[in-house]
Amino acid sequence: MTRSSPRRGSVLVIVLVTLLFTSFALVLFIEQASTDLLVESRDATAARLRRDAYSTLEATLATLEDFRRAGGGLHSPAEGWGDPLGFSGWRPREGCTAEVTLEDESGKLSLPHADAATLVTLFKAWDLKPSDADRLADALLGWMRRDYVPTTALVPDYDAGDVPFAAPARPLRSFGELAAVDYARDVFYDEHGRPNDLWRRFTATFSLYDYAQLNLNAAPGDVLTAIGFPDAAQQQRLHDYLAGTGGYTSQGPSWLTSASQAAAPLGTSALPAGTGALVRALRVNVTIHEGSTVFRLSAVVAPAGGATIVKATATSSQVAASDSAATAAQAAQAAATAAPATPAPQLNYPFTLLEIRENGEIPAVPPAAPSA
């Protein structure tokens, strides 16, 4: 008995060690399985909410299309389409809530159409010195337009940086490009490289999309200033006319169906070119809630004849590629005559999708720099 005790003790130690390692392995397995299940659950929830968000977007666009057809176009949320889900009575599936907000992108100035006079007028209204306003306008137009001749002594040195490059000679595709534009980066960013209040003001005044007329129904004060109506009293009268306040209380909220209707509130006999009363681009923001889980979707849509995306200026290599593509297309057409193909179905969708972003892809307005 005495001699067998060490052997029994060794067996017992081996069993205990085995149980210990098994326990560790089991705990690790459970933790890993829990993580995998959590990831799969989140992915499944995100996919489910994504479907709900796109369903909400489709319901919203269907409501907007009804108003567009009835009114000959969209003019203002005062027409009744400001709450598209409430108007249509559409609801997401049980357990979810849906929120929709609409922003008239075409209430801003179309940056691709901005000229030097408009930019300088606006920058002076933002308290920039005339020389600085001219220089900033030159910097922006020199970046956005080919063969632009500056009115100041501004000489960009893009080719002298650590990574030399050339100005793209096309309108901005994102406001983040301002950080690369000579002099503009000094105006729109602070010493730490953070967007400042002028950057926020610029992005609230200009749109990156291309459209011929802005919608006066949604034009903020800075836009009215840029087109020649800097007087606060003028701007207030137009606001009162649209909101049904002040001297227009008896008529209630209203909207412009043509730019000429804004002449009386603004106290002018004529309005400048490039003004209208139709929505040319509309941003639709959708938020879906399911418990503590949130899915966000942001889309910019344009009705027929509305805004378009900025197109890059063709380079010589692009022209050559286009010629090659045309040759290939001619060959394909010749082959198609020998074997007719079944025509593809045409989808007569009422809106053009200019942009769509989900969750983290949606850019947020940079917060103001913390006070010292």
N, C-alpha and C positions, 0 to 999 in steps of 0.2 A: 504494500500500500504506500509506504513511504517513498519507494523508488518511482512509483507511477505518478506521484504528485507533480513533479516538474513537467512531465509530459502533458498532464491534464491542464496545468497552468498555461503551457504554450498553446495548446489547442484553444483554450478560452481566449487568450490574447488575440490569436488569429481571427477567431469568430468576431470578437469585438471590433478589431480593426476593419474587418470586412463589412460589418454593419455600419461602421462609421463612414467608410468610403461610399457605401451604398446610399446612406442617408444624404451625404453631400451631393452625390450624383443625382439623387431623386429631387433634392431641393433645386439644383441647377436646372434640371429638366423642367420642373414645374415653373420656375421663373422664366425660362426661355419660352415655354409653351404659352405662358400668360402674356408675355410680350408679343409673341406671334399672333395670338388671338386678339390682343388689343389692336395691333396694327391692322389685321384683317377686318376687325369690327369698324375701325375708323375709316378704312378704305371703302367698306360697304356702305357706311353711313354717308360718306362724302359723295359716292356715286349716286346714292338715293336722293340726296339733297340737290345734287347737280341736275338730275332729271326734273326735280320740282322747280328749280330756278329757271330752267329753259322752258318749262311749261308755263310758268308765270310770265316770262318774257313774251311767249307766243300769245298768251291771253291779252297782255298789254297792247301788243302790236295790232291785234285784231280789233280792239276797242278804238285805237287811234285811227285805224283805217276806216272804220265806220264814220268817225267824225270828219276825216279828210274828205271822204266822198260826199258827205252831206253838206259840208261848208265850202267845198271847192279848194280845200287845203287846210292845214293846221295854222292857226294864227296865235292863239294864246290859251293857257289853261282856263281862263275865264269862260271859254266856250263850253266847259264841262268835262274836259278830258284830263284834268289835273289829278283825279283819283280814278284811274282806269279800272282797277279791281272793284272798287266800290260801285262804280257805274254799271259794270257788267254783272256784278254779283258773283264773280268767280272766286272760288276758295281752293287752297291747296288741300292735300289729303289730311285726314284726321291726325292730330298730334303735331302739325306744322302750322306756322304762321308765315305769311309773306308780306313784305313791305316793298313798295315801289315808289321811287322818287324820280322826277323828270327834270332835266336841265336843258334849256334851250341853248345849245352850243352856238347857234347862229345869231344869238343876241350879242355876240362879240364881233369884233372886227376880224375879217379874214386876213391873217398875216401874209399869205401869198399875194394879196392885192394891196397891201399897205405901201404908200408912197412916202417920199421923204417929207413932204409938207405935213402929212398926217402925223408921222412919227415925231417930228420936231414940235408941232403944236402940242401934242400930248406930253412930251418930256418937259417942255417949258411949264405946262400946267402942274407937273410934279415937282416944281421948284428947282429944276436943273438950270444952270446958267445957259444962256443962248449958245455959247461956244461949245459947252458940254453936250447940249441937246443935238447940235449939228454933228458933233463927233460920234455920238452914240448912234444916230441915224445912219451915218456913213458906215460905221462898223457892222451894223446889222444888214444893210442893203449890200455892202461889199461881200458879205458871207453868202447871201441868198441869191444874188443875181450875177449873171455872167456879164463881163464888160461894163460893170457899173463904174461910173466916174465919180469919185468922192468930191465933195465940196470943201473939205478941210484938208489939212496936211497929214491926216491919218495914213500911216503906212504899215499895214500888218506885217508881222515877221513870222508867219507860220512855218516857213521853211528853215528858221534858225533855231527851232526848239530841239530838245533831246530826241524827239521823234518827229522829224519834218513831215509836213503834210500841206496840202493845198486846200483852199476854201472850196466847198462843194459846189457852189454856184447853183443852188436850188434852195427853196424855202426849208425852214426847220422841220425836222420830222419828230423831234421831241424838244421840250424846253430845257432838257439837260444839256443840249448843244450850246446853250448860252455860256456855259463854263469854258468852252473852247474858243469863243469869239473874243478877239483882242478888244480891249477897252470895255466891252460889255461885261466881261467877268469882273472887272473892277467896280462896275456900277451895280450889278445884280447880286453880288456875293460879298459877304463880310470877310474880314481878315483871316478867318478860319476856314474859308471855302464853303460856308453855309449860305443857302439862299436867304436873301434879306426881304424886307417889306416891299421894296421896289420890284423884286422878282415876283412876289405874290401878286402885286398889282398888275404887272405885265401879263402874267398868265391868266388873270381874271378878265383882262381886257381884250386879248387876242386869242383867236382860234387857229390851230394848225391846219384846219381843213380849208379846202378851196371852194368858195361860193361867191356869186357875183353880188348878192345883196344881203345886208344884215337885217335882222328882224327888229324893228323899232319897238315892238311889243315887249321885248325882253332886254332892251339896251340899258345897261347901267350908266351911272353918271359919267364915268371916264370915257365911255364910248361916245356919249353925246358931246362931251368936250372935244374929242378928237375930230368929230365931223362938223364942228363949228358952232356948238351951243354950250359954251362954258358957263353961262350965267345960271346960278343956283335957282333963281326964280323960274327960269324957263324949264329947267329939269323938274322942279317941283310941280309945275302945272301939268306937265305930261304925266308925271307919276299920279297926280290926283285924278286926271282924266281916266287913266287905266284902272286905278284902284277904286274909283267912285268915292273919293274923299274930297275934302276942301270945298271948292266951288262946284264940284260935280257930284255932291252927295246924293242929290235927288235922282240921278240917272243910274247909280249903282255901278259896280264893276263893269268895265267895257273893254273892247279891244279894237285895234285898227284892222281894217280889211284892205287898206291901201296906205302907202306912205303919205299921200297927200292929206289924209285926215289928221296927221300930226302937226300940220302947219299952224292951225289955229291955236292949240295949246302951247306950241313953242313960240308963237308970235312972229311967224315968218310967212312970206308969200311963196317961198319955194324951198324945197329940200335938196340937198346935194345928191349927186348920182351915187349909186351903191346902197341906197336905203330902200327897204321894202317892209312888208308886213306878214310875210310867210315864214314858217319854220323851215329852214334849209338843212339843219342837222340837229338831232335830238339825242341827248344822252339819257339812257334808261338804266337806272340803278336798281337792282333787285337784291333783297336780303331775305334769306330763308332761315328760320329758326326752328330747331327741333330739340327741345330741352336746352342744354347748354351748348349745343353744337350750332354753328353758324356757317352758312355758305353765302358768299357774295358774288354777284355777277354784274358787270358793267358793260353796256353795249352802246355804241353810237350808230344811229341809223339815219338814213336820208330818204325822203320821198322822191318820187320821180322828178328829175330836173333839179334836184337839190345839190348838196355838197358832194365833193369827190375827194379822194386822197391825193395828196401832192405826188406828182410823178417826177422822177429824176430826169435831168437833162441828158439826152443821149450823147455818149462819147463816140469817137470813131470806131472803137472796138465793138460797141453795142450796135452801131449801124452795120458793121460787117456781119455781126451775128444775125442781125435782122435780115440782111440780104440772103444769108445762108438758109435761114428759116423759111424765107419766102420761096427759095428754090425747092426746098424740101416739100413745102406745102403744095407747090405746083405739081411736083411729081406724085404726091399723094392724091391730088385731085384727078390727075390723069388716070391713076390706077383705079380710083373710085368709079370712073365712068364705065369701066369694064365690069364691075360687080357692084351694083347699087346697094347701099347699106340701109338698114332700118333707121329712120330718123329718131333722134333722141327726144324724149318728152320735154316740153317747154313748161317751166314753172314760172307762172306770172306772179312773182312775189311782189307785194306793193312797196317794199322798202329795200334799200341797198344797205348792207351791213358794212360800215366803215371801220369799225373797231370792236373787239370783244375781249374782255379780260376777266379772269376769275381769281378770287381771293387775293393772295399775295402779289399777283400781277397788277392789281389795281393801284396806280400811284397815289400816294397820300400827299397832301399839302405839307411841305416841311414846316415843322413848328418854329415859332419865333425863337431867336437866340435868347438864352437865359440872361436876365438883367444882372449887371455887375453888383 
